[in-house]
Every structure is written in C-alpha cells, then in structure tokens.
Amino acid sequence: MKKKIYIALATLVLLFSGYYYWENRYVELQPVISKGYNRQIVFFQNDYFKFAKPNEISPSYYKNIKWILDDSRVDYIEENGIIYVRNKFLDDMNLVWNYTTRAISTEHFELEKKKN
C-alpha cells in the first residue's frame, strides 16, 4: 500500500515539475499580428492572432521591442541578437500583439519622448 502511495506522489511531483519547467522555459519572442477574422463565433481569444513572418513586420520592431519589454518589466534574455521570453508570456497573444503594435508605432515613441 505504501509503495502505491509513493509511486502516485512521485508521479504527481514529476507532472508538476514538468509543467513548471514547460511554462518557465525561455523561447524566442516572435511578433504577433492580427488575422482579420470575420467569423461570428470565436472559441479562443488567440484565434484572432498569428505569428508574423519577418517580412510582414516593420524593421523598427526589432530595434524597439527591447525598450517596450524593459518598460513593461518583462523578463527576457538576449543572445546573439535574438530575444527570448518565458513560454507563459507567449500564451497571451493579445498581450504580445499589443507589444508588437507599440514597437512598430512611431506615435507611441513620440508620446513617450514628450513624457520624459
């Protein structure tokens, strides 16, 4: 009986450890753009967005995204010019789309310069 309890407990610990590792690992930050859906029924909020290809996004995104992440206090790592964020950050594509929009928006940076 004790052996079954220990096996069940060890299995739960391994499952929670795997989930914690999966959510907190660092993955490459990719810009997110709107899909332009016209459907009436959307089951998930992330259905409105997709990951952008490099030619679909402005070059200013790559210059400004570090400033946006610092301003928003998002943990990230930069290696060889590639920005890595935690996997759980990419689960909210609406938030990543907001950061992408702010990074390519010249109006946002003009407003921030006026504030400072």
C-alpha positions as CSV (number, residue, x, y, z in Angstrom):
1,M,0.0,0.0,0.0
2,K,2.8,2.4,0.9
3,K,4.5,1.6,-2.4
4,K,1.4,2.7,-4.4
5,I,1.2,6.0,-2.4
6,Y,4.9,6.7,-3.1
7,I,4.5,6.0,-6.8
8,A,1.4,8.2,-7.0
9,L,3.2,11.0,-5.1
10,A,6.3,10.7,-7.3
11,T,4.2,10.8,-10.4
12,L,2.4,14.0,-9.3
13,V,5.7,15.6,-8.4
14,L,7.1,14.8,-11.9
15,L,4.0,16.1,-13.6
16,F,4.0,19.4,-11.8
17,S,7.8,19.7,-12.3
18,G,7.4,19.1,-16.0
19,Y,4.6,21.7,-16.2
20,Y,6.6,24.3,-14.3
21,Y,9.6,23.7,-16.5
22,W,7.5,23.9,-19.7
23,E,5.8,27.2,-18.7
24,N,9.0,28.9,-17.5
25,R,11.5,27.9,-20.2
26,Y,12.7,30.6,-22.5
27,V,11.5,30.6,-26.1
28,E,12.2,33.0,-29.0
29,L,10.0,36.1,-29.0
30,Q,8.0,36.3,-32.2
31,P,5.9,39.3,-33.4
32,V,2.2,38.8,-33.5
33,I,-0.2,40.3,-36.0
34,S,-4.0,40.3,-36.4
35,K,-5.5,37.6,-38.7
36,G,-8.5,39.7,-39.7
37,Y,-11.2,37.2,-38.7
38,N,-14.8,37.8,-39.7
39,R,-16.3,34.8,-38.1
40,Q,-19.1,35.4,-35.5
41,I,-18.1,32.6,-33.2
42,V,-14.6,32.5,-31.8
43,F,-13.8,29.9,-29.2
44,F,-10.4,31.2,-28.1
45,Q,-9.1,34.8,-28.0
46,N,-5.8,33.6,-29.6
47,D,-7.8,32.7,-32.8
48,Y,-7.6,36.5,-33.7
49,F,-3.8,36.5,-33.9
50,K,-1.0,34.7,-35.7
51,F,2.8,34.8,-35.5
52,A,4.2,37.2,-38.1
53,K,6.9,36.2,-40.6
54,P,10.0,38.5,-40.7
55,N,8.8,40.2,-44.0
56,E,5.4,41.0,-42.5
57,I,6.7,43.2,-39.8
58,S,8.4,46.6,-39.8
59,P,12.2,46.7,-39.2
60,S,11.6,49.2,-36.4
61,Y,10.1,46.3,-34.4
62,Y,13.4,44.7,-33.8
63,K,15.0,48.0,-32.7
64,N,12.2,49.0,-30.3
65,I,11.0,45.8,-28.7
66,K,13.7,45.7,-26.1
67,W,12.7,49.1,-24.9
68,I,9.0,48.0,-24.8
69,L,9.9,44.9,-22.8
70,D,12.0,46.9,-20.3
71,D,9.3,49.5,-19.9
72,S,6.7,46.7,-19.2
73,R,9.1,44.8,-16.9
74,V,9.0,41.6,-18.8
75,D,11.9,39.2,-18.1
76,Y,13.8,38.4,-21.3
77,I,17.2,37.2,-22.4
78,E,19.1,38.4,-25.4
79,E,21.6,36.0,-27.1
80,N,23.2,36.7,-30.5
81,G,20.6,39.4,-31.2
82,I,17.6,37.1,-30.6
83,I,15.3,37.9,-27.7
84,Y,14.0,35.0,-25.6
85,V,11.0,35.3,-23.2
86,R,9.3,32.9,-20.9
87,N,6.9,30.5,-22.7
88,K,3.9,31.5,-20.5
89,F,4.3,35.1,-21.8
90,L,3.6,33.8,-25.4
91,D,0.3,32.1,-24.2
92,D,-1.4,35.6,-24.1
93,M,-1.2,36.5,-27.8
94,N,-3.3,39.6,-27.2
95,L,-0.6,41.0,-24.9
96,V,2.2,40.1,-27.4
97,W,0.2,41.8,-30.2
98,N,-0.1,44.9,-28.0
99,Y,3.7,44.9,-27.5
100,T,4.2,44.4,-31.3
101,T,1.9,47.2,-32.1
102,R,3.6,49.6,-29.7
103,A,7.1,48.6,-31.0
104,I,6.2,49.4,-34.6
105,S,4.2,52.6,-33.8
106,T,6.1,55.8,-34.2
107,E,3.4,57.7,-32.4
108,H,3.9,55.7,-29.3
109,F,7.6,56.6,-29.1
110,E,6.8,60.3,-29.8
111,L,4.4,60.3,-26.8
112,E,7.0,58.6,-24.6
113,K,9.6,61.2,-25.5
114,K,7.2,64.0,-24.6
115,K,6.6,62.4,-21.2
116,N,10.3,62.2,-20.4
